[in-house]
Amino acid sequence: MDIRVGCGYDVHALAEGLQLVLCGVNVPHTKGCVAHSDGDVAIHAICDALLGALALGDIGKLFPDSDAKYKGIDSRLLLKEVVELIASEGYAISNIDCTIAMQRPKLRPYIDTMRHTLSEVVGIDASRISIKATTTEHLGFEGREEGVSANAVTLLIKG
């Protein structure tokens, strides 16, 4: 059996008046991610984990921020394209585990919706998708509410 593990990491600055999108879900907040796309830091980390598992580069290689067609794009569309690329290589996603670090808002009320949203995009059961949230106890850029980061790990199995 051919098994591959990938990890991904992404960071975005936060700014007032922008929409906060995490795992394809609009999260009410006064700040949102500064980005070329919709700034979904969690989906970006997941994309990098999937791509990294097969040594296919990263999200910036596939969807460069220098390309106007990705301006403001819904990151779920980027993830869908990455999943199709993974499938074309003969692999299936076994599971996804993602941790989002930001001080506010509390994300617990949105996590189940995030898991189900991702499940629909990637085509695996929500029970195989873990989304966790953490604060940094007011430490670092996340703790000062200057930005948000996400880490993701995924396991791929050759079908």
C-alpha positions as CSV (number, residue, x, y, z in Angstrom):
1,M,0.0,0.0,0.0
2,D,1.3,3.4,-1.0
3,I,0.7,5.9,1.8
4,R,1.7,9.6,1.8
5,V,1.6,12.2,4.5
6,G,1.6,15.9,3.9
7,C,1.7,19.0,6.1
8,G,0.8,22.5,5.3
9,Y,1.0,25.9,7.0
10,D,-0.3,29.3,6.1
11,V,-0.6,32.7,7.6
12,H,-2.6,35.8,6.8
13,A,-2.7,39.3,8.3
14,L,-6.0,40.5,9.7
15,A,-7.5,43.9,8.9
16,E,-10.7,45.7,9.9
17,G,-13.7,45.5,7.6
18,L,-12.8,42.4,5.7
19,Q,-14.8,39.2,5.7
20,L,-13.3,36.3,7.8
21,V,-13.6,33.0,5.9
22,L,-12.3,29.8,7.5
23,C,-12.8,26.3,6.0
24,G,-15.3,27.8,3.5
25,V,-17.4,29.3,6.3
26,N,-18.1,33.0,6.9
27,V,-17.3,33.7,10.5
28,P,-18.7,36.9,12.0
29,H,-15.8,39.1,13.2
30,T,-14.7,42.7,12.8
31,K,-11.5,41.6,11.0
32,G,-10.8,39.4,8.0
33,C,-7.8,38.1,6.2
34,V,-5.7,40.3,3.9
35,A,-5.2,38.2,0.8
36,H,-5.3,38.0,-3.0
37,S,-8.0,35.3,-2.7
38,D,-10.7,35.1,-0.1
39,G,-7.9,34.5,2.4
40,D,-9.1,31.2,3.8
41,V,-6.0,30.4,5.7
42,A,-7.2,26.9,6.7
43,I,-8.1,25.8,3.2
44,H,-4.7,27.1,2.0
45,A,-2.9,25.0,4.6
46,I,-5.0,22.0,3.7
47,C,-4.1,22.5,0.0
48,D,-0.4,22.7,0.8
49,A,-0.7,19.5,2.9
50,L,-2.3,17.7,0.0
51,L,0.1,19.0,-2.6
52,G,3.1,18.3,-0.3
53,A,2.1,14.7,0.2
54,L,2.7,14.1,-3.5
55,A,5.6,16.6,-3.9
56,L,3.4,18.7,-6.3
57,G,4.6,22.1,-5.0
58,D,2.4,24.4,-3.1
59,I,-0.7,26.6,-3.5
60,G,1.4,29.6,-4.7
61,K,2.8,27.5,-7.5
62,L,-0.6,26.3,-8.7
63,F,-2.6,29.5,-8.0
64,P,-0.1,32.4,-8.1
65,D,-1.2,35.7,-6.5
66,S,0.2,37.4,-9.6
67,D,-2.7,35.9,-11.7
68,A,-5.7,38.2,-11.8
69,K,-8.1,35.2,-12.3
70,Y,-7.5,34.2,-8.6
71,K,-8.3,37.7,-7.2
72,G,-11.0,37.2,-4.6
73,I,-11.6,33.6,-5.5
74,D,-13.4,31.3,-3.2
75,S,-10.7,29.0,-1.8
76,R,-13.1,26.0,-1.9
77,L,-12.7,26.2,-5.7
78,L,-8.9,26.0,-5.2
79,L,-9.3,23.0,-2.9
80,K,-11.6,21.2,-5.3
81,E,-9.0,21.6,-8.0
82,V,-6.2,20.3,-5.7
83,V,-8.4,17.3,-4.8
84,E,-9.0,16.6,-8.5
85,L,-5.2,16.7,-9.1
86,I,-4.7,14.3,-6.2
87,A,-7.2,11.9,-7.7
88,S,-5.6,12.1,-11.1
89,E,-2.4,10.9,-9.5
90,G,-4.3,7.8,-8.2
91,Y,-4.6,8.9,-4.6
92,A,-7.5,9.3,-2.2
93,I,-7.7,11.4,0.9
94,S,-7.9,9.2,4.1
95,N,-8.1,12.1,6.6
96,I,-7.4,15.8,7.2
97,D,-6.4,17.4,10.5
98,C,-6.2,21.2,10.7
99,T,-5.5,23.6,13.6
100,I,-6.4,27.3,13.3
101,A,-4.6,29.7,15.7
102,M,-6.2,33.1,16.4
103,Q,-7.1,34.9,19.6
104,R,-10.7,35.9,18.6
105,P,-13.4,35.1,17.8
106,K,-14.0,31.7,19.5
107,L,-14.4,29.2,16.6
108,R,-16.0,26.3,18.5
109,P,-19.5,27.3,17.3
110,Y,-18.4,27.0,13.7
111,I,-16.3,23.9,13.7
112,D,-19.0,21.4,12.8
113,T,-20.1,23.5,9.9
114,M,-16.5,23.8,8.8
115,R,-16.0,20.0,8.9
116,H,-19.2,19.4,6.9
117,T,-18.3,22.2,4.4
118,L,-14.9,20.6,3.8
119,S,-16.4,17.2,3.6
120,E,-18.6,18.3,0.7
121,V,-15.6,19.8,-1.2
122,V,-13.1,17.0,-0.7
123,G,-15.6,14.1,-0.9
124,I,-14.8,12.3,2.3
125,D,-17.0,11.8,5.3
126,A,-16.8,14.6,7.9
127,S,-15.7,12.0,10.5
128,R,-12.4,12.0,8.7
129,I,-11.9,15.7,9.0
130,S,-10.7,17.3,12.2
131,I,-10.7,21.1,12.7
132,K,-9.3,22.4,15.9
133,A,-9.0,26.0,17.1
134,T,-6.5,27.5,19.6
135,T,-5.6,30.8,21.0
136,T,-2.0,31.7,21.7
137,E,-2.8,33.1,25.1
138,H,-2.2,36.6,23.7
139,L,1.3,35.7,22.5
140,G,2.7,36.4,19.1
141,F,0.9,37.9,16.1
142,E,-2.1,35.7,16.6
143,G,-2.4,36.7,20.2
144,R,-2.1,40.4,19.4
145,E,-4.9,39.8,16.8
146,E,-2.6,40.9,13.9
147,G,-3.1,37.7,12.0
148,V,-4.2,34.1,11.9
149,S,-2.3,30.9,11.1
150,A,-3.3,27.3,10.2
151,N,-1.5,24.0,10.2
152,A,-2.8,21.0,8.4
153,V,-1.8,17.3,8.1
154,T,-3.3,14.9,5.7
155,L,-2.9,11.2,4.8
156,L,-3.3,10.0,1.2
157,I,-3.7,6.4,0.1
158,K,-3.0,5.2,-3.4
159,G,-6.2,3.6,-4.7
